[in-house]
Amino acid sequence: MEISLEGKVALVTGAGPNIGSGIALALAAYGAKVAVNDVSLKTAETCRDRLQGHGHEAMALQGDVTSEEEVVANVDAVLERYGKIDILVNNAALLGGKGLLDEDADTFAKHVLVSGLGNFLFTKHVARSMAEREIRGSIVCVSSSHGWSCSPGVIAYCFSKGGVNNFVRAAAMDLAPYGIRVNGYTPTAPVPDNPDLIAERASQGVAPLLSGRGGLGGGGGDEPWRRPTRYQGERPPMVPMGTTGTPTDIGHCIAWICSDYARLITGCDFVVDGGARAKNFSYHPAPADGLMGPLPIVPLH
Ligand SMILES: NC(=O)c1ccc[n+]([C@@H]2O[C@H](COP(=O)([O-])OP(=O)(O)OC[C@H]3O[C@@H](n4cnc5c(N)ncnc54)[C@H](O)[C@@H]3O)[C@@H](O)[C@H]2O)c1
């Protein structure tokens, strides 16, 4: 039995070159026609071009997920071109930020709007299009490990991703009568595998994984009363299987959630992280070079 999304139409928001583009490529590689949204037209077009470069059907949409007018225009454009939407992935978010002592109200509000209103508006209008056409579709909301546990320096991000987790359960209840499923996917700092993104970061002299050794989170000020927020010494290995994977791993998982095999899975959260979230706080796994390691990745074409 092969997983196939043949005949389905997908819409992915926030099609940046890392996770959004990886999810979009996976859905296309499994057979879906894919529309990709981003607030930046260039970003959406770059993602569309990546999918088309692999021989897949794709379209690019510019739209701010916090504007109802633009969300409706994006949904209508996909309906006009492909006739329906079977799959929605709410991936757009603002990353980074500052901690409680330093964050400003505007930035806090923007994070909450993009995650909160963005998930709500796209889910509402795509779900209405599904219900009208009796499409028993699948909606996936992208959360974060910071939606379940926290680091210092990202108060708005942690707040908004925690909200995404309960939005999934509430939306799953509202849409269950229509046969529409809503699930969460929790990325855990995957290692980028988009060749264009890796090349771009190399040309800037930065590591592919931006969050670094101390994890995600902005710094604070240098007032004498400040306390350290991070351990500065040698960090022990953190992931039981040695790696939290790549956007391709995320894409395989989301493609399966959106396939007919998952017909009764709703209101759940999925994670592909080599055991990182299951780990007890006191356990330090063995170094990656001593482990058997996971099976080889199944590449996307
Ligand atoms: N990268 C990680 O390590 C990581 C870890 C956990 C969770 N996540 C989550 O995965 C998702 C993708 O992360 P990424 O690393 O690829 O981030 P990214 O910043 O590369 O991509 C996010 C995209 O969303 C777009 N966007 C932002 N605001 C928008 C708006 N108002 N309307 C439309 N588009 C908008 C941005 O332009 C960007 O292209 C996010 O939801 C993020 O929170 C990422």
The ligand as a Tripos MOL2 file, in Angstrom:
@<TRIPOS>MOLECULE
LIG
   44    48     1     0     0
SMALL
NO_CHARGES

@<TRIPOS>ATOM
      1 N1         12.6950   26.3120   12.3320 N.am      1 LIG1
      2 C1         12.5030   25.6950   13.4800 C.2       1 LIG1
      3 O1         13.4400   25.1970   14.1010 O.2       1 LIG1
      4 C2         11.1000   25.5340   14.0170 C.ar      1 LIG1
      5 C3         10.9370   24.8390   15.2260 C.ar      1 LIG1
      6 C4          9.6580   24.6710   15.7310 C.ar      1 LIG1
      7 C5          8.5640   25.1820   15.0370 C.ar      1 LIG1
      8 N2          8.7590   25.8550   13.8750 N.ar      1 LIG1
      9 C6          7.5570   26.3530   13.1670 C.3       1 LIG1
     10 O2          7.5700   25.9100   11.8240 O.3       1 LIG1
     11 C7          6.9770   26.9000   10.9790 C.3       1 LIG1
     12 C8          7.9540   27.3050    9.8840 C.3       1 LIG1
     13 O3          9.1660   27.7110   10.4550 O.3       1 LIG1
     14 P1         10.4400   28.1180    9.5880 P.3       1 LIG1
     15 O4         11.6330   27.8630   10.3850 O.co2     1 LIG1
     16 O5         10.3500   27.5310    8.2190 O.co2     1 LIG1
     17 O6         10.2050   29.7110    9.5470 O.3       1 LIG1
     18 P2         10.4060   30.7980    8.4310 P.3       1 LIG1
     19 O7         10.4720   32.1220    9.1140 O.co2     1 LIG1
     20 O8         11.4990   30.4170    7.5000 O.co2     1 LIG1
     21 O9          9.0300   30.7020    7.6290 O.3       1 LIG1
     22 C9          7.8430   31.2980    8.0770 C.3       1 LIG1
     23 C10         7.2140   31.9880    6.9070 C.3       1 LIG1
     24 O10         5.9960   32.5970    7.3390 O.3       1 LIG1
     25 C11         5.8690   33.8010    6.6280 C.3       1 LIG1
     26 N3          4.9660   34.7190    7.3220 N.ar      1 LIG1
     27 C12         5.2190   35.4140    8.4600 C.ar      1 LIG1
     28 N4          4.1760   36.1990    8.7450 N.ar      1 LIG1
     29 C13         3.2440   35.9700    7.7890 C.ar      1 LIG1
     30 C14         1.9500   36.5000    7.5320 C.ar      1 LIG1
     31 N5          1.4170   37.4440    8.3290 N.pl3     1 LIG1
     32 N6          1.2650   36.0260    6.4560 N.ar      1 LIG1
     33 C15         1.8150   35.1040    5.6410 C.ar      1 LIG1
     34 N7          3.0520   34.6020    5.8140 N.ar      1 LIG1
     35 C16         3.7490   35.0260    6.8820 C.ar      1 LIG1
     36 C17         7.2730   34.3630    6.5320 C.3       1 LIG1
     37 O11         7.3960   35.3090    5.4900 O.3       1 LIG1
     38 C18         8.1010   33.1070    6.3200 C.3       1 LIG1
     39 O12         8.3550   32.8540    4.9540 O.3       1 LIG1
     40 C19         6.5810   28.0490   11.8960 C.3       1 LIG1
     41 O13         5.2200   27.8930   12.2800 O.3       1 LIG1
     42 C20         7.4990   27.8700   13.0960 C.3       1 LIG1
     43 O14         6.9780   28.4320   14.2670 O.3       1 LIG1
     44 C21         9.9970   26.0510   13.3560 C.ar      1 LIG1
@<TRIPOS>BOND
     1     1     2 1
     2     2     3 2
     3     2     4 1
     4     4     5 ar
     5     4    44 ar
     6     5     6 ar
     7     6     7 ar
     8     7     8 ar
     9     8     9 1
    10     8    44 ar
    11     9    10 1
    12     9    42 1
    13    10    11 1
    14    11    12 1
    15    11    40 1
    16    12    13 1
    17    13    14 1
    18    14    15 2
    19    14    16 1
    20    14    17 1
    21    17    18 1
    22    18    19 2
    23    18    20 1
    24    18    21 1
    25    21    22 1
    26    22    23 1
    27    23    24 1
    28    23    38 1
    29    24    25 1
    30    25    26 1
    31    25    36 1
    32    26    27 ar
    33    26    35 ar
    34    27    28 ar
    35    28    29 ar
    36    29    30 ar
    37    29    35 ar
    38    30    31 1
    39    30    32 ar
    40    32    33 ar
    41    33    34 ar
    42    34    35 ar
    43    36    37 1
    44    36    38 1
    45    38    39 1
    46    40    41 1
    47    40    42 1
    48    42    43 1
@<TRIPOS>SUBSTRUCTURE
     1 LIG1         1 GROUP 0 **** ****
